[in-house]
């Protein structure tokens, strides 16, 4: 006959901690290695709302408002508004740039919520 072994509270805490740490490492790694699909501006529409994408183009109409950064990105197909909810000083007007962000709609207009500069 075999005995049923019970897990003590201390053992359960150790297992939970190890699984949590492993999960955080996996999430961190996958977040750093995930590269979104690059889109042309004219390909961005309401069907992409909430998707993480990459766009590249020339910075136009760059402005700061408080701790937010607003700009437009222009590629060969069109122009789209970008908003970063942080102040970004490294961007200059008329510079070439690639931005990773999430497609959103604000006041009926499509925009990109910038997450990082690629």
Steps between C-alpha positions, in 0.01 A plus 500: 500500500609853429450797724336815372738789549354840571669821404572731788420867485872582486559264206202644317637854548838394358339336198280805440798734522705292255214478249440877529867580439518267201182656358635853540825405325306348210275808473796736509683306232199474270417871541854593393511265204150555361519720195171635365396488136601807301211684335472776244283786622229446238465137620403611851125502559242426771546125456850535652376672817685360802774336292869557565666623179814665365490805273789689345509844347598863540409699812272795431329746735690397813378664822511451876207562733585447864639150532353385165656496154287542188612467139399390157686237303496525122590217267456473123131414546372743757521653846392375843495655848719354772473566873748399768387542859851608593734779402745392232786740431698277263263551203545789258272636227572361151698203632443144381359281774332167567248474783345199667153565632139402533235606252228703669210725413462840665203724415426284196852530359758221480824562689792305641565485872879494492672244721861521383730632233648219293 
